[in-house]
Structure formats: structure tokens, C-alpha cells
Amino acid sequence: MKNKIVTYLCFLITMVFGMVLTSYSPMLPSISKTFSLTLSQSGFIFTANFIGFVTFILVGGILADRIGKKTVLVIATAGFAVSLILFPFSNSFIIACLMMVLIGGFGGIIETVTNAVISDLNPEKASFYVNLTQVFFGIGAVIGPIIAGIVVGIGIKWQVYYFVIGLVS
């Protein structure tokens, strides 16, 4: 039973990561306005996110082998949540990009280590559960911009969205 609960939590963590990764698009005009950026300047938010994604994955894999996958996943999830909560409080674009590096980095660790944890927890159907994890990522990736679009459409500030999704994480 414990393995199933951890498996379902991994699905939810992956879904939230998918939501965050795709909700930047509808939020970008509001984020750009906050920092007085041109559209081309604001595009660096995506770049910062993926700089973190790529670099943290390498470190996350090394740490997962040394201190354990579950421990690294817990640390990455906590780092992801804290980064999301702090992102709305960025008082400069440089700080916002630094938060994006952290969000992308911890998200990258979540994406990769979650698959390994799920595979370990469900060895009898490892491929099925790893694929199911990606389905949850896809669900998050679909609903993220829908929710973000609704939030922007009804006039809620982008900062509230990221703060709340950080708390959910």
C-alpha cells in the first residue's frame, strides 16, 4: 500500500511540473509588463528555465546514486515548491531569471528521478508505470495553460498563480 501511495504522489508531482512548464506562455505578457520587458527580452525566462533543467539533471542523477532517489526527489520537490513561492516576489528580472533556473532545475530532477523511483517501486510493471507518469505530465501540460489563461483572463495577477501552485507543490 505504501508503494502505491508514493507512486500516486509521484504522478501528482509530475503533473504539477507539467502545469508549471506550460503555464509560462499565457503568463508571459503579464510577467513582461511587471519587469518592463520587450517580448524578446522576456523570452529569456524560457531559456533560464531550461538552463536549470539541463544542469540540475546531471547533478540530480549523481546525487540520486549517492544519497538515494527518494531523498533527492523529496529535496527537489521542496526546492521546486520554494522556488515557485519565491518567484512572484522577485524584485528584478535577474532575480526572476534566477528563480526560473531553480524552478527548471528542480523540475528537471523531478522529471527524471520520479521515473526511476516509480520504476523501483513497481518492478512488476515498471514500463507501464513510467509511461503512466508521462501521461500525468501530459495532463499537467494541457491543463497548465488553460488554468493560467483563466487566471489571467479574470484579472488575477501572475504572482498569485505561481505562489498558489508553489503551495500546492
MIROSE-516940 format. One record per residue (C-alpha): residue in one letter; z negated, y, x; residue number from 0. Coordinates in steps of 0.001 Angstrom, whole numbers. Layout:
N
voti: a up: Z north: Y east: X marse: NUM
...
//
This chain:
169
voti: m up: 0 north: 0 east: 0 marse: 0
voti: k up: -851 north: 2410 east: 2846 marse: 1
voti: n up: 2616 north: 1917 east: 4370 marse: 2
voti: k up: 4283 north: 2796 east: 1055 marse: 3
voti: i up: 2255 north: 5995 east: 702 marse: 4
voti: v up: 3175 north: 7055 east: 4240 marse: 5
voti: t up: 6807 north: 6138 east: 3523 marse: 6
voti: y up: 6852 north: 8319 east: 388 marse: 7
voti: l up: 5197 north: 11180 east: 2261 marse: 8
voti: c up: 7926 north: 10900 east: 4903 marse: 9
voti: f up: 10531 north: 11124 east: 2147 marse: 10
voti: l up: 8903 north: 14305 east: 824 marse: 11
voti: i up: 8591 north: 15868 east: 4281 marse: 12
voti: t up: 12275 north: 15170 east: 4902 marse: 13
voti: m up: 13198 north: 16633 east: 1517 marse: 14
voti: v up: 11319 north: 19870 east: 2265 marse: 15
voti: f up: 13056 north: 20083 east: 5642 marse: 16
voti: g up: 16412 north: 19764 east: 3860 marse: 17
voti: m up: 15388 north: 22520 east: 1441 marse: 18
voti: v up: 14428 north: 24883 east: 4245 marse: 19
voti: l up: 17548 north: 24186 east: 6277 marse: 20
voti: t up: 19909 north: 25121 east: 3458 marse: 21
voti: s up: 17988 north: 27926 east: 1788 marse: 22
voti: y up: 18814 north: 30440 east: 4533 marse: 23
voti: s up: 22229 north: 31144 east: 3031 marse: 24
voti: p up: 21079 north: 32740 east: -233 marse: 25
voti: m up: 18188 north: 34427 east: 1580 marse: 26
voti: l up: 20283 north: 35874 east: 4410 marse: 27
voti: p up: 21258 north: 39169 east: 2711 marse: 28
voti: s up: 17591 north: 39879 east: 1905 marse: 29
voti: i up: 16440 north: 38899 east: 5388 marse: 30
voti: s up: 19197 north: 41075 east: 6900 marse: 31
voti: k up: 18119 north: 44036 east: 4798 marse: 32
voti: t up: 14473 north: 43626 east: 5875 marse: 33
voti: f up: 15404 north: 43869 east: 9544 marse: 34
voti: s up: 18313 north: 46345 east: 9065 marse: 35
voti: l up: 20859 north: 43901 east: 10474 marse: 36
voti: t up: 24584 north: 43586 east: 10142 marse: 37
voti: l up: 25867 north: 40299 east: 8799 marse: 38
voti: s up: 26981 north: 39208 east: 12276 marse: 39
voti: q up: 23561 north: 40004 east: 13750 marse: 40
voti: s up: 21753 north: 38103 east: 11011 marse: 41
voti: g up: 23837 north: 35023 east: 11772 marse: 42
voti: f up: 21712 north: 34572 east: 14875 marse: 43
voti: i up: 18994 north: 33218 east: 12575 marse: 44
voti: f up: 21027 north: 30014 east: 12250 marse: 45
voti: t up: 21585 north: 29893 east: 15998 marse: 46
voti: a up: 17865 north: 30326 east: 16695 marse: 47
voti: n up: 17076 north: 27553 east: 14244 marse: 48
voti: f up: 19403 north: 25108 east: 15963 marse: 49
voti: i up: 18305 north: 26114 east: 19460 marse: 50
voti: g up: 14847 north: 24936 east: 18422 marse: 51
voti: f up: 16273 north: 21873 east: 16687 marse: 52
voti: v up: 18068 north: 20608 east: 19782 marse: 53
voti: t up: 15393 north: 21396 east: 22359 marse: 54
voti: f up: 12421 north: 20141 east: 20371 marse: 55
voti: i up: 14127 north: 16846 east: 19513 marse: 56
voti: l up: 14249 north: 15996 east: 23201 marse: 57
voti: v up: 10592 north: 16864 east: 23726 marse: 58
voti: g up: 9571 north: 15196 east: 20462 marse: 59
voti: g up: 11144 north: 11902 east: 21483 marse: 60
voti: i up: 9352 north: 11896 east: 24815 marse: 61
voti: l up: 6029 north: 12718 east: 23148 marse: 62
voti: a up: 6560 north: 10093 east: 20434 marse: 63
voti: d up: 6908 north: 7443 east: 23146 marse: 64
voti: r up: 3794 north: 8685 east: 24966 marse: 65
voti: i up: 1317 north: 9566 east: 22227 marse: 66
voti: g up: 2749 north: 7810 east: 19181 marse: 67
voti: k up: 5285 north: 8557 east: 16481 marse: 68
voti: k up: 2796 north: 9158 east: 13685 marse: 69
voti: t up: 795 north: 11609 east: 15788 marse: 70
voti: v up: 3925 north: 13522 east: 16742 marse: 71
voti: l up: 5066 north: 13555 east: 13114 marse: 72
voti: v up: 1738 north: 14986 east: 11955 marse: 73
voti: i up: 1826 north: 17667 east: 14671 marse: 74
voti: a up: 5456 north: 18519 east: 13875 marse: 75
voti: t up: 4744 north: 18773 east: 10157 marse: 76
voti: a up: 1771 north: 21049 east: 10800 marse: 77
voti: g up: 3839 north: 23178 east: 13199 marse: 78
voti: f up: 6663 north: 23344 east: 10659 marse: 79
voti: a up: 4268 north: 24492 east: 7927 marse: 80
voti: v up: 2558 north: 27097 east: 10117 marse: 81
voti: s up: 5919 north: 28450 east: 11333 marse: 82
voti: l up: 7161 north: 28767 east: 7752 marse: 83
voti: i up: 3986 north: 30563 east: 6731 marse: 84
voti: l up: 4203 north: 32962 east: 9697 marse: 85
voti: f up: 7952 north: 33646 east: 9383 marse: 86
voti: p up: 7528 north: 36114 east: 6468 marse: 87
voti: f up: 5021 north: 38105 east: 8494 marse: 88
voti: s up: 7492 north: 38745 east: 11332 marse: 89
voti: n up: 7498 north: 42469 east: 12014 marse: 90
voti: s up: 10622 north: 42395 east: 14163 marse: 91
voti: f up: 13842 north: 40452 east: 14280 marse: 92
voti: i up: 12904 north: 38986 east: 17663 marse: 93
voti: i up: 9667 north: 37572 east: 16227 marse: 94
voti: a up: 11603 north: 36277 east: 13204 marse: 95
voti: c up: 14033 north: 34502 east: 15538 marse: 96
voti: l up: 11137 north: 33029 east: 17495 marse: 97
voti: m up: 9724 north: 31677 east: 14233 marse: 98
voti: m up: 13187 north: 30288 east: 13468 marse: 99
voti: v up: 13217 north: 28481 east: 16817 marse: 100
voti: l up: 9880 north: 26925 east: 15886 marse: 101
voti: i up: 10951 north: 26062 east: 12329 marse: 102
voti: g up: 14147 north: 24448 east: 13593 marse: 103
voti: g up: 12327 north: 22707 east: 16419 marse: 104
voti: f up: 9570 north: 21194 east: 14353 marse: 105
voti: g up: 12136 north: 20372 east: 11664 marse: 106
voti: g up: 14245 north: 18525 east: 14230 marse: 107
voti: i up: 11256 north: 16451 east: 15248 marse: 108
voti: i up: 10546 north: 15733 east: 11585 marse: 109
voti: e up: 14153 north: 14668 east: 11036 marse: 110
voti: t up: 14237 north: 12217 east: 13932 marse: 111
voti: v up: 10684 north: 10905 east: 14169 marse: 112
voti: t up: 10453 north: 10345 east: 10399 marse: 113
voti: n up: 13308 north: 7866 east: 10653 marse: 114
voti: a up: 11536 north: 5991 east: 13435 marse: 115
voti: v up: 8224 north: 5924 east: 11550 marse: 116
voti: i up: 9874 north: 4694 east: 8366 marse: 117
voti: s up: 11736 north: 2023 east: 10290 marse: 118
voti: d up: 8465 north: 840 east: 11869 marse: 119
voti: l up: 6643 north: 826 east: 8522 marse: 120
voti: n up: 9370 north: -1096 east: 6706 marse: 121
voti: p up: 10806 north: -3592 east: 9193 marse: 122
voti: e up: 11961 north: -5954 east: 6442 marse: 123
voti: k up: 14390 north: -3337 east: 5083 marse: 124
voti: a up: 14488 north: -760 east: 7872 marse: 125
voti: s up: 18116 north: 284 east: 7358 marse: 126
voti: f up: 17629 north: 705 east: 3627 marse: 127
voti: y up: 14580 north: 2937 east: 4056 marse: 128
voti: v up: 16132 north: 5028 east: 6835 marse: 129
voti: n up: 19181 north: 5591 east: 4607 marse: 130
voti: l up: 16884 north: 6444 east: 1697 marse: 131
voti: t up: 15204 north: 9042 east: 3912 marse: 132
voti: q up: 18591 north: 10709 east: 4369 marse: 133
voti: v up: 19100 north: 10662 east: 603 marse: 134
voti: f up: 15880 north: 12659 east: 260 marse: 135
voti: f up: 17105 north: 15052 east: 2946 marse: 136
voti: g up: 20300 north: 15466 east: 903 marse: 137
voti: i up: 18338 north: 16103 east: -2291 marse: 138
voti: g up: 16375 north: 18808 east: -487 marse: 139
voti: a up: 19589 north: 20241 east: 955 marse: 140
voti: v up: 21040 north: 20519 east: -2564 marse: 141
voti: i up: 18007 north: 21971 east: -4329 marse: 142
voti: g up: 17018 north: 24343 east: -1487 marse: 143
voti: p up: 19770 north: 26914 east: -2011 marse: 144
voti: i up: 19529 north: 26549 east: -5794 marse: 145
voti: i up: 15822 north: 27398 east: -5766 marse: 146
voti: a up: 16334 north: 30115 east: -3146 marse: 147
voti: g up: 19154 north: 31603 east: -5233 marse: 148
voti: i up: 16953 north: 31646 east: -8319 marse: 149
voti: v up: 14121 north: 33251 east: -6344 marse: 150
voti: v up: 16413 north: 35994 east: -5032 marse: 151
voti: g up: 18063 north: 36370 east: -8441 marse: 152
voti: i up: 14805 north: 37074 east: -10247 marse: 153
voti: g up: 13725 north: 39563 east: -7604 marse: 154
voti: i up: 11086 north: 37624 east: -5684 marse: 155
voti: k up: 11037 north: 38622 east: -2028 marse: 156
voti: w up: 12287 north: 36136 east: 547 marse: 157
voti: q up: 8907 north: 36328 east: 2278 marse: 158
voti: v up: 7190 north: 34802 east: -760 marse: 159
voti: y up: 9643 north: 31896 east: -811 marse: 160
voti: y up: 9028 north: 30948 east: 2818 marse: 161
voti: f up: 5281 north: 31450 east: 2513 marse: 162
voti: v up: 5109 north: 29148 east: -522 marse: 163
voti: i up: 7367 north: 26490 east: 981 marse: 164
voti: g up: 5177 north: 26627 east: 4090 marse: 165
voti: l up: 2113 north: 25971 east: 1959 marse: 166
voti: v up: 3916 north: 23080 east: 255 marse: 167
voti: s up: 4687 north: 21639 east: 3683 marse: 168
//
